[in-house]
Amino acid sequence: MGWINARRRRPVAGYAALLLGLVVVTLLYGAITRTSAQAAPTTALQNIANGKALFQATCSSCHGLEAQGTSQAPSLIGAGAAAVYFQMSTGRMPAKELGAENERKPVTFSNQAILDIAAYIQSLGGGPPIPTAAQGSTAGADTGLGSQLYSANCAQCHGFAGAGGALTYGKDAPPLTQATPTQIYTAMLTGPEAMPVFSDGALSPQAKRDIIAYIVDTRTEPNPGGFSLGRTGPITEGAVIFIGGMGFLVLIALWLTAKRREPWDVAQSQAQEAQEAQEAQRTAGTSGTEH
């Protein structure tokens, strides 16, 4: 025992123990990371396989068996996962019927099914991916700058408060009151329907976050002027009051100037009608006597 204790007190033994510990930690870390690296591709491939099965069962009748497009729907090769996420998470796809524009409606698929189909479409030809939670987060965003960017790029179609508006050829810019930050971000990336594409070169990711923060912030702003009337403009209340008030005054004027028939007017009118009837009878009798 004394010999062992003496060897333990030597510096070389400490270095050997430290080296042994480092080797053990390195081996454990390599095993864990290798397992994770192998699991990630397996999971991604499984999601793509599930998405392909769902796509062929529910989407291929319009977009083609391999998403190549048909006469009814465009090709999705190169559309990217972001486009699929926007269309399906807002209920626009699957579409009920062909029309000028697909409106927002209740979602048909679960979130995982949407992600699987998006992963399958992404695997076909790339395209804009679904933004991460950090990209769509409004934490620390500049709502003041977002207001300026929104006014310059979005307000012409969606309205200054995101209430939406009508466009040409039966299309419209939908309201943004129900859109989530991720849906707004994917819409800017992909440009659905009549909306232009705002790539990262046109609007940086930070600029997109600022715009999203402004849109979300306007939903909770109070209306100091009273009823907002859908926030369709800053003078809507005055316009409604003016038009409605003028119409009310016109009706009052018509009512005041209308001819009122008093009881004596009714009696006089009846007597005059009787006299005219008697004269008509006398005229008819005179004509008969002459014949």
C-alpha positions as CSV (number, residue, x, y, z in Angstrom):
1,M,0.0,0.0,0.0
2,G,2.8,2.4,0.8
3,W,4.2,1.8,-2.7
4,I,0.9,2.6,-4.4
5,N,0.4,5.7,-2.4
6,A,3.9,6.9,-3.3
7,R,3.2,6.4,-7.0
8,R,-0.1,8.4,-6.6
9,R,1.8,11.3,-5.3
10,R,4.0,11.5,-8.3
11,P,3.2,14.3,-10.9
12,V,3.2,11.9,-13.8
13,A,0.2,10.0,-12.3
14,G,-1.9,13.2,-12.3
15,Y,-1.1,13.9,-15.9
16,A,-2.0,10.3,-16.8
17,A,-5.3,10.6,-15.0
18,L,-6.1,13.9,-16.8
19,L,-5.2,12.5,-20.2
20,L,-7.4,9.4,-19.5
21,G,-10.3,11.7,-18.6
22,L,-9.9,13.8,-21.8
23,V,-9.9,10.6,-23.9
24,V,-13.1,9.3,-22.2
25,V,-14.9,12.7,-22.7
26,T,-13.8,12.9,-26.4
27,L,-15.1,9.4,-27.1
28,L,-18.4,10.1,-25.4
29,Y,-18.8,13.4,-27.3
30,G,-18.0,11.7,-30.6
31,A,-20.5,9.0,-30.0
32,I,-23.3,11.4,-29.1
33,T,-22.7,13.8,-32.0
34,R,-22.4,10.9,-34.4
35,T,-25.8,9.5,-33.2
36,S,-27.4,12.9,-33.6
37,A,-26.0,13.4,-37.1
38,Q,-27.3,10.1,-38.2
39,A,-30.8,10.7,-36.6
40,A,-31.2,14.1,-38.3
41,P,-31.0,12.9,-41.9
42,T,-33.2,9.9,-41.0
43,T,-35.9,12.2,-39.6
44,A,-35.7,14.6,-42.6
45,L,-36.0,11.7,-45.0
46,Q,-39.0,10.3,-43.1
47,N,-40.7,13.8,-43.3
48,I,-40.1,13.9,-47.0
49,A,-41.5,10.5,-47.5
50,N,-44.6,11.3,-45.5
51,G,-45.0,14.6,-47.3
52,K,-44.8,12.8,-50.7
53,A,-47.5,10.3,-49.7
54,L,-49.8,13.2,-48.5
55,F,-49.1,15.2,-51.6
56,Q,-49.9,12.4,-54.0
57,A,-53.1,11.6,-52.1
58,T,-54.4,15.1,-51.8
59,C,-52.6,17.6,-54.1
60,S,-51.5,15.6,-57.2
61,S,-55.0,15.8,-58.9
62,C,-54.3,19.5,-59.6
63,H,-50.5,19.9,-59.4
64,G,-49.5,16.6,-61.0
65,L,-48.2,13.4,-59.5
66,E,-44.6,14.8,-59.3
67,A,-45.7,18.4,-58.7
68,Q,-44.8,19.2,-62.3
69,G,-48.1,21.2,-62.7
70,T,-51.1,20.8,-64.9
71,S,-53.6,22.9,-66.8
72,Q,-55.4,23.5,-63.5
73,A,-52.5,24.4,-61.2
74,P,-48.9,25.5,-61.6
75,S,-45.7,23.5,-61.0
76,L,-44.4,23.5,-57.5
77,I,-40.8,22.6,-58.4
78,G,-38.7,25.3,-57.0
79,A,-41.6,27.0,-55.1
80,G,-40.0,26.2,-51.8
81,A,-41.3,25.2,-48.4
82,A,-42.2,28.7,-47.5
83,A,-44.8,28.9,-50.3
84,V,-46.4,25.6,-49.2
85,Y,-46.5,26.7,-45.6
86,F,-48.2,30.0,-46.4
87,Q,-50.8,28.5,-48.7
88,M,-51.7,25.6,-46.5
89,S,-51.4,27.2,-43.1
90,T,-53.9,29.9,-44.1
91,G,-56.3,27.4,-45.6
92,R,-56.0,28.7,-49.1
93,M,-54.8,25.2,-50.2
94,P,-56.3,22.8,-51.0
95,A,-58.5,25.2,-53.0
96,K,-62.3,24.5,-53.2
97,E,-62.6,25.8,-56.8
98,L,-60.7,27.7,-59.4
99,G,-61.1,31.4,-59.1
100,A,-59.3,34.7,-59.4
101,E,-57.9,34.3,-56.0
102,N,-58.0,31.9,-53.1
103,E,-59.3,33.4,-49.9
104,R,-58.4,32.5,-46.4
105,K,-60.4,29.7,-44.8
106,P,-60.2,27.1,-42.0
107,V,-57.0,24.9,-42.2
108,T,-57.5,21.3,-43.5
109,F,-54.2,19.7,-42.5
110,S,-52.4,19.5,-39.2
111,N,-49.2,21.5,-38.7
112,Q,-47.0,18.4,-39.0
113,A,-48.7,17.4,-42.2
114,I,-48.1,20.9,-43.6
115,L,-44.4,20.7,-42.6
116,D,-44.0,17.3,-44.2
117,I,-45.5,18.4,-47.5
118,A,-43.4,21.5,-47.4
119,A,-40.3,19.4,-46.9
120,Y,-41.2,17.2,-49.9
121,I,-41.7,20.3,-52.2
122,Q,-38.4,21.7,-50.8
123,S,-36.6,18.5,-51.8
124,L,-37.8,18.7,-55.4
125,G,-36.1,22.0,-56.5
126,G,-35.2,24.1,-53.5
127,G,-36.7,27.5,-53.0
128,P,-37.3,29.8,-50.0
129,P,-37.4,27.7,-46.8
130,I,-39.8,28.3,-43.9
131,P,-38.3,31.0,-41.7
132,T,-37.2,30.1,-38.3
133,A,-38.8,31.3,-35.1
134,A,-36.0,33.8,-34.6
135,Q,-36.6,35.3,-38.1
136,G,-40.3,35.8,-37.4
137,S,-39.8,37.1,-33.9
138,T,-40.8,40.7,-33.2
139,A,-38.6,40.9,-30.1
140,G,-36.4,44.0,-30.3
141,A,-37.9,45.1,-33.7
142,D,-38.2,48.8,-34.5
143,T,-42.0,49.4,-35.0
144,G,-41.3,53.1,-36.0
145,L,-39.1,52.0,-38.9
146,G,-41.5,49.2,-39.6
147,S,-44.3,51.8,-40.0
148,Q,-42.3,53.7,-42.6
149,L,-41.4,50.5,-44.5
150,Y,-45.0,49.3,-44.4
151,S,-46.2,52.6,-45.7
152,A,-43.7,52.6,-48.6
153,N,-44.2,48.9,-49.6
154,C,-47.5,47.5,-48.3
155,A,-50.1,50.2,-47.5
156,Q,-51.0,50.8,-51.1
157,C,-52.7,47.4,-51.3
158,H,-53.3,46.2,-47.7
159,G,-54.4,49.6,-46.3
160,F,-52.5,51.7,-43.7
161,A,-53.7,49.5,-40.9
162,G,-53.7,46.1,-42.6
163,A,-57.5,46.0,-43.2
164,G,-57.0,44.9,-46.9
165,G,-58.3,46.3,-50.1
166,A,-59.7,45.5,-53.5
167,L,-57.4,45.0,-56.6
168,T,-58.1,44.6,-60.3
169,Y,-59.4,41.5,-62.1
170,G,-61.4,40.2,-59.2
171,K,-58.4,40.0,-56.8
172,D,-57.9,41.6,-53.5
173,A,-55.2,42.3,-50.9
174,P,-56.4,40.3,-47.9
175,P,-56.5,41.8,-44.4
176,L,-53.6,41.1,-42.1
177,T,-55.5,40.9,-38.9
178,Q,-55.4,37.1,-38.6
179,A,-52.0,36.4,-40.2
180,T,-49.2,35.1,-37.9
181,P,-45.7,36.5,-38.0
182,T,-44.5,33.4,-39.9
183,Q,-47.3,33.7,-42.4
184,I,-46.5,37.3,-43.1
185,Y,-42.8,36.5,-43.4
186,T,-43.5,33.6,-45.9
187,A,-45.8,35.9,-47.9
188,M,-43.0,38.4,-48.3
189,L,-40.6,35.7,-49.3
190,T,-42.9,34.0,-51.9
191,G,-45.3,36.8,-53.2
192,P,-48.5,34.8,-53.3
193,E,-51.3,35.7,-55.7
194,A,-50.9,39.4,-56.8
195,M,-48.3,40.2,-54.1
196,P,-44.8,41.0,-55.3
197,V,-41.8,39.0,-53.9
198,F,-39.8,40.8,-51.3
199,S,-36.5,38.8,-51.3
200,D,-33.8,39.5,-48.7
201,G,-32.1,41.7,-51.3
202,A,-35.2,43.9,-51.5
203,L,-36.1,43.8,-47.8
204,S,-33.5,42.6,-45.4
205,P,-34.6,40.0,-42.7
206,Q,-34.4,42.8,-40.1
207,A,-36.6,45.0,-42.2
208,K,-39.2,42.2,-42.5
209,R,-39.2,41.8,-38.8
210,D,-39.7,45.5,-38.3
211,I,-42.7,45.4,-40.7
212,I,-44.2,42.4,-38.9
213,A,-43.7,44.1,-35.6
214,Y,-45.7,47.2,-36.9
215,I,-48.5,45.0,-38.2
216,V,-48.8,43.1,-34.9
217,D,-48.6,46.3,-32.9
218,T,-51.5,48.0,-34.8
219,R,-53.9,45.2,-33.8
220,T,-53.8,46.4,-30.1
221,E,-53.7,50.1,-30.7
222,P,-56.7,52.0,-29.2
223,N,-59.1,54.1,-31.3
224,P,-59.1,57.6,-29.7
225,G,-61.6,58.9,-32.2
226,G,-64.3,56.4,-31.3
227,F,-65.4,53.7,-33.8
228,S,-62.7,52.7,-36.2
229,L,-65.1,51.5,-39.0
230,G,-62.6,48.8,-39.9
231,R,-59.7,51.3,-39.9
232,T,-60.2,52.0,-43.6
233,G,-59.0,55.5,-43.3
234,P,-58.4,58.5,-41.0
235,I,-61.6,60.4,-41.9
236,T,-64.1,57.6,-42.3
237,E,-66.2,58.7,-39.3
238,G,-66.6,62.2,-40.7
239,A,-67.4,60.9,-44.2
240,V,-70.1,58.6,-42.8
241,I,-71.6,61.3,-40.6
242,F,-71.6,63.8,-43.6
243,I,-73.2,61.4,-46.0
244,G,-75.7,60.0,-43.5
245,G,-76.5,63.4,-42.1
246,M,-77.2,64.9,-45.6
247,G,-79.4,62.0,-46.5
248,F,-81.4,62.5,-43.2
249,L,-81.8,66.2,-43.9
250,V,-83.1,65.5,-47.4
251,L,-85.7,63.1,-46.1
252,I,-86.8,65.6,-43.5
253,A,-87.1,68.3,-46.2
254,L,-89.2,66.0,-48.4
255,W,-91.5,65.2,-45.5
256,L,-92.0,68.8,-44.6
257,T,-92.7,69.9,-48.1
258,A,-95.1,67.1,-49.0
259,K,-98.7,68.1,-49.5
260,R,-100.9,67.2,-46.5
261,R,-104.5,66.6,-47.2
262,E,-106.7,67.9,-44.4
263,P,-110.3,66.5,-43.8
264,W,-112.0,69.5,-45.4
265,D,-109.7,69.1,-48.5
266,V,-110.9,65.5,-48.7
267,A,-114.6,66.5,-48.6
268,Q,-114.1,69.2,-51.1
269,S,-112.3,66.8,-53.4
270,Q,-115.2,64.3,-53.1
271,A,-117.8,67.0,-53.9
272,Q,-115.9,68.1,-57.0
273,E,-115.6,64.5,-58.2
274,A,-119.4,64.1,-57.8
275,Q,-120.1,67.4,-59.7
276,E,-117.8,66.2,-62.5
277,A,-119.7,62.9,-62.6
278,Q,-123.1,64.7,-62.9
279,E,-121.9,66.9,-65.7
280,A,-120.6,63.9,-67.5
281,Q,-124.1,62.2,-67.2
282,R,-125.9,65.3,-68.5
283,T,-123.5,65.5,-71.4
284,A,-124.2,61.9,-72.2
285,G,-128.0,62.5,-72.0
286,T,-127.9,65.5,-74.2
287,S,-126.0,63.6,-76.8
288,G,-128.5,60.8,-76.7
289,T,-131.5,63.2,-77.2
290,E,-129.9,64.8,-80.3
291,H,-129.6,61.4,-81.9
